[in-house]
Amino acid sequence: MVTGMRALDRKLMRDLWRMRGQVIAVAVVVASGAALLVMALSAHTSLSVTAEAYYERYRFAHVFAGVERAPERLAASIADIPGVQTVETRVVAFATIELAGVLEPISAQLVSLPPSGEPLLNRLALKAGRLPDPHSRDEAVVLEHFVEGNGLKLGDEIGVLMNGAKRQVRVVGVGLSPEFIYAVAPGGLTPDEKRFGVIWMGREALEAAYDLDGAFNDVSLALLRGTDPEGVVQRLDPMLERYGGTGAVARADHPSNWFLMNELEQLRTMATILPTIFLAVAAFLTNSVLARLIALERPEISLMKAFGYSNLQVGTHYAKLALAMAALGVLIGWGIGAALGRVNTALYADFFRFPFLYYRPSGAEFAISAAVGLGAALLGALGSVRSAVILPPAEAMRPPAPANFRANSLDGALTARLDSPTRIILRQIARAPFRAAQTVIGVALSVAVLVLAMQWTGVIETILDSQFSKSQRQHATLGFHEPIAYDGRFALERLPGVLAVEPVRVASADLRVGPRVHRGAITGLPPDAKLQVIHDVRGWYLPGARGGLVIATKLAEKLNVEVGDTISVEALDGTHSRFDLPVAALHETYIEMPAYLDIAVLNRELGDPPVFEMANLLLDPAEERAFYEAIKEIPGLSAVIIKQRSVEKMREEIGDMIWIFTSFFVMFSAALAYGVVYNAVRVALSERGRDLATLRVLGFTRWEISYILLGEAALLALIALPLGCLAGAGLVYVMAGSFDTELYRIPFTIRPGAYGQAMLIALTASAASAVFARRRIDNLDLIAVLKTRE
Amino acid sequence: MPAETEEQASIDPAAVLSARGLTKVYGAGASEVRALRGVDLDFAAGELAVLLGPSGSGKSTLLNILGGLDSPTEGDVLFHGESVTAYSERALTLYRRERVGFVFQFYNLIASLTAEENVALVTEISKNPLKPAEALELVGLGARTHHFPAELSGGEQQRVAIARAIAKRPEVLLCDEPTGALDSKTGVVVLEAIERVNRELGAVTVVITHNASIAAMAHRVIHMADGRISATELNETRLAPAEITW
C-alpha cells in the first residue's frame, strides 16, 4: 500500500506538470488573494505595532486640553484626578514663519519644552542636532517634515512672528513627535510639510512672547493603565472651564492619532473584502479544472478502483491535486504579499514619518491566508472529487455518455441565421451554463475590483470640488490670535491685491442635545457671504443662517436632531457662554460636520461686540506677490491658508497613495481575469480538441478554429463586462458605506471613465490569456483524432 | 505487380492524384520506424480504390500524406501534377478545404450541430458546394436532417460524415476504416453511400480497411505490407455493397 500511494503521488506530480498552465492559472488567482491578505494584514499589524511602540517609547499622552491661560499651580490639582499618572503643562501657539526665498506664507505651531529640557510626555525623537538650551530664547527644534520640505539644515535661521513681534530663531535640532505623526495646519485637511511646521522652543522664550509667565495654555496627561480617559476628560473640563478651557480630548480623538487609526482601519477593510473575492474565484477555478481532469481520467479512476484503491484514497488523490494547486498559490502569495506588505508598510511609515519601523508580520496573516486559500480550493474541489468517488468502477471503464444536444424552440430561432462556428459557441454555452457562469462571474469580479480601484480619483475630485469650489470660493484665509473688531476688515480690504473680505468667526463649542454631545465648533458667517457658502453636496445651496444653526446631516444624526429642534451650546473659550439655538436647516457634506450660524448672532451669544478672528479673502492674482509681502507685517496673524495650495497638496498627497494602490489592484485584477479566461479556454480546448482537429482536417484554418475556441471566452467576457460594472458599483457602494466617519464621508460616485478603464484592463488581460492559450491550437494532433474515439 | 515501381519517373497524365517514392520515417536511431518505404501510386478520376493491409502496414500513413495531413520524409504527392508536398500551411488548408473529403472511423461529428449543420460546416467555407440537404439525400438521410449526432445510430452518423465529406464536391474522397466501428449490416449501408457518391460525383475514392471483404466493391485493390505496396489487383467484376457480408 505504501508503494501504491507513492505511485499515486508520482501520478499527482506528473498530472500537475502536465496541466501546468492551468495549475499556474489557479495558483495565480489564489496567490492574488493570499498576497492581498498578507499585504494588508501584515502592513496593518506592523503599523499598529510600530505606532504602539512609538507611542510607548515617546510617551504619547492620553488626554490633551487647551486653555486660554491657567496658573501653573493648577497642574497639581489636575494630577490629583484619579487615574492621572503624569501631568505636563506647556505653552502652545500658532505663528507665521518667514523663510528666506519663500514668498508664500507659512504657519507653524510653537510648542514649549520644559526647563529641564526633555519633556515628560510627547517626547521628541531627535533626528539630528540637540535640544535647545532651556534658557535660550532663539534656539529651536523643528519638525523633520518641515525641515526636509523646505531644505533647512542645522544652524539655519527662521523668522517667527510671535504675537506680533518678529524673532529670528536658529534650528539646533530636527525632531519627530508622536503628537505630530499627521501634522495638519488648523483648517487644513492634509499635512503640508512645506507650509506648516512644528517648532519646539524653551518654555521661557514662549512664556515671554505670549505673556504667559507662570502660566500655561496647554496640558497633557498620561493615565494609569486601565483608566478610562473619558472619565478623566469629564473631571478635567470643569477644572479648566474658568481658565478658558477649550475642551479636553482623549488620545482617540487627537487629530494625529485619529488620522492614523483611520488609515489602519482602511487596511483592515481591504484585508477582508478583497481577498474574499479572489479566493471565491479560486474555488470556481479549482472546480472546473478538477471536473475536467476527472472526466478525462474516468478509465484511470476505474482502474484504481479495480486494483482495490478505496473511495477515500481516490478522493484524497484528487483533493491533494486541488490542495497542491492552492498550496503553490499560497506560497507565491506569501512571497508577493510579504514583499508588498513591506513596501506598503514602508510607504505608510514614510507618510507618517515614524522614527523607526517594525515590519513585524504576526504570522497570523500567513496562517489565515493559507487556511482560506487551501479551504477555498478544497471547497471548489468538493463537487468534482465527489463525482470521482461515486463513479462505479465498471461505469468508469466506459467513455462518458456522448454530449447530448437536443433541439429546442429557442435555439431554432436564435441560431437559424448564424454560421456554424457561432452556432457551436452558443450551444456549448447553453449546454454548460454553470461553467459559463463561472467564467462570467470571474471576469465580472475582476472588472468590479478594477472599478473600485479606478473610482478613487473620481471620489477625490468630487470631494475637492464640493469642498473647494462649491463651498469655499475664497483664495486665502487669514487667522488671528485674538478676535479683531469688525472695522478691522477695512484695513484688510486696503491690502494690495485684496478684492473682497469676508469675516469669519470659529468658536469651539460643545453641542449638546439631551445626553448626546459633540465637541466641535460653530462657524459664524455673514448671512450674505459669497466667499464661503453653505453647499449641500446633493447639489444645492442654502441661504445664510439667519434663523439658527445650519448643521451637517451627519451632525444631526449624531445629536439625533431635526430642523426645529434646539441644541444647547457651551462655548469652549474663556467665557464658557451657554445658550440654546434652533436647528434652522440641514445640509449634506463630505468633510467634517460643520455647524454654521450668522456671525452677528454668534458674536452676540458669546457676549462679544462685532468681531471676527478669521477672514476669507478674494485676491487679484496679478498682485499676489505684493499681498504676500504685505501680510508679513500684519500683527497678530496666526495662520494663512492659501486655498490653491491646499487643494494641490491634497491631490498630491492622496494621489500618490491612490496611484500605488491602484497599481496593486490593477495587477491583481488582471491576474484574476487572466486566470479565469486562461482556464476557461484550456478546459474548452481539452473538451473540444477533437472537434477542432476535425475541423482542421476538413479545411478550416487555424484562425477559423481559434474563433470557435476563443469566441466563447470572448462572448462570456463581453457578458461579464456590464455585470462587472454593476458589481463594481455595488462594491463601491459598500466601500463608501464603510468609510462613513465624522471626518470623511466617501461619496458614492463613479466616473464613467472608471468603467471604461476597468473594462479595458480586464479585456486586455483576458485577451492576453486567450492568445497564450491559443498557441495550443497550433499543436493539435490532426492525425490522432482520425483514429481515436473520445 | 511491383512493376509499377519501375515506372517511377512517368506520371499517368489522366491521374488526379499520384504518389512518387513516398517514404515516411518516424523517430530516429534505435526507435526509428519506417512506416512507408517508397510508395508509387496513381489514382484516376472516378476510381474507387481499396487499400488493404494489416495494422502497421502503412496504409493510414499513406492516406494522411495523400490528404495533406502529414508530410513524407522523402518523395512527393502530386495533385493534377502539382506538388502537394511543396504546399505552404495555408495552401494545404485550402487543398483540404476545396479538394479533399475525409471520412473517419469514428465519424468525428460535432456533437453540438445537427446533421444538416454538420454538413453546412463544410459548405459554408467551400466554393461550389452541394446544398447540405442534397448531400444528405445522396447518403439516404434526407429525413434526418434536424437530428443531433446523439440522436442518430452509428451508421447514420457515418453517413452524415460522408455527406459532410462530399458536400464540397471533392476530387478526392479519403475514407479511413469507414465501417470499422459498425456492424456488417450498418456497414453495408455506409459502403452503399460511398459507392453512390463515387459514382455520381466521380471523385477519386480511397477506402482504407483491413476487412478484405470490402475489396470486392473496388475498381482496384492495393495490398500493403510493411510500408510497401505488396500487390495490386484490378476487379474485373465489382460486387455491389449489398452483396458484401462479413
Interface residues (C-beta under 8 A of the other chain):
Chain A: P402 A403 N404 F405 R406 A407 D419 S420 P421 R423 I424 R427 Q428 R431 R690 D691 T694 L695 R696 V697 L698 G699 F700 T701 E704 L782 I783 V785 L786 K787 T788 R789 E790
Chain B: S60 N64 G67 L69 D70 R90 T93 L94 Y95 R96 R97 E98 V100 F102 F104 Q105 F106 N108 I110 A111 S112 L113 T114 E117 A120 L121 V122 E124 I125 S126 H146 F148 P149 A150 E151 R164 K168 D176 A181
